[in-house]
Amino acid sequence: MKAIVQTAYGSPDVFELRDIEKPLVDDDGVLVRVRAASVNALDWHLMRGTPSIIRLTTGLRRPKSPVPGVDVAGHVESVGRNVKRLQPGDEVFGMRSGAFAEYVCGKESNFVPKPERLTFEQAAAIPVAAETALQGLRDKGQIQPGQKVLINGASGGVGTFAVQVAKSFGADVTGVCSPRNVDMVRSIGADRVIDYTREDFTRDGQHYDLIFDVAWSHPLSDCRRLLNPNGTLVLAGQSSREKPSVLPFLLTPVGSRLLGRKQFTFIAKHSNADLLAVNELVDAGKVTPVIDRSFPLREVPEAIRYLGEGHPRAKVVISVS
């Protein structure tokens, strides 16, 4: 099969399209014929091996898992004898390392049925971004109906899901984004949209019950000032694409205890139940993935460069045909 292979850390030039062995299916395995995948900030960080401490688990000199990508959608090709819920021919999506390839093999828990109303590209856009939005708002933020919620970075992959998920909980949502994305963010449900080139949301006098920050564009102290009593600040993902650091994950809980403010820094963990919860929101018409651009498998290096060096609108997907 054809797959994108990474043999070193560095720039997008470390990726090559190669012919490799098709994965073997064990008794608990599910082999998926990949129809689409999507690109995440995670792929950018793993490409570079930054922050360096992650290499303790991903590989010191080169990635232990040479095929990148985690978001995937496609058809079930075959299943092991212990698999009960899925069968060949099923359309599925989910999370499994090695997604930038013609086939990927995982466990039954890695995949859920694809919503019929979505294309494979739309389904592949969901897993990491939507689970981050759902877990950040529901679990960390404890979002409630009627709350005033601000999404900083509302036009990105996670942000577009966050706006829609927050609205599904009955929140009053303010989105912060660039000028070219104002109309798009409003179209997916934001009650108020702030163009950050014209207005600084930390200085407009508004206060919020929950701030969900994907952009990390302002000091934590500025964001904390905007919280209502008992308000919550949730920071999702890495602090900087260019200079990622683990310090926020260490210091944010300390600051929360010292300052008496609820603030969390987190990276989403895959949950089969959460993907099913997103499925319900999709089926109800409350969440629809937003896609910026689609690249063919051979152009994964260009797709990741586009993500890392630019400001893509919502999700960047990989079409595998």
FENQUI-V952361 format. One record per helix or strand. SS is the DSSP state (@ for helix, = for strand). FROM is the first residue (numbers start at 1). LEN is the number of residues. If there is no record, write none. Layout:
BEGIN
ss=(SS | SS)
from=(FROM | FROM)
len=(LEN | LEN)
END
This chain:
BEGIN
ss=(= | @ | = | = | @ | @ | = | = | = | = | @ | = | @ | @ | = | = | @ | = | @ | = | @ | = | @ | = | @ | = | @ | = | @ | =)
from=(2 | 12 | 15 | 29 | 41 | 52 | 71 | 91 | 101 | 103 | 108 | 111 | 120 | 127 | 148 | 156 | 157 | 172 | 179 | 192 | 201 | 208 | 220 | 227 | 247 | 262 | 272 | 291 | 297 | 314)
len=(5 | 3 | 5 | 11 | 8 | 7 | 9 | 5 | 1 | 5 | 3 | 3 | 5 | 14 | 5 | 1 | 12 | 6 | 9 | 4 | 3 | 6 | 5 | 10 | 13 | 5 | 12 | 6 | 13 | 6)
END
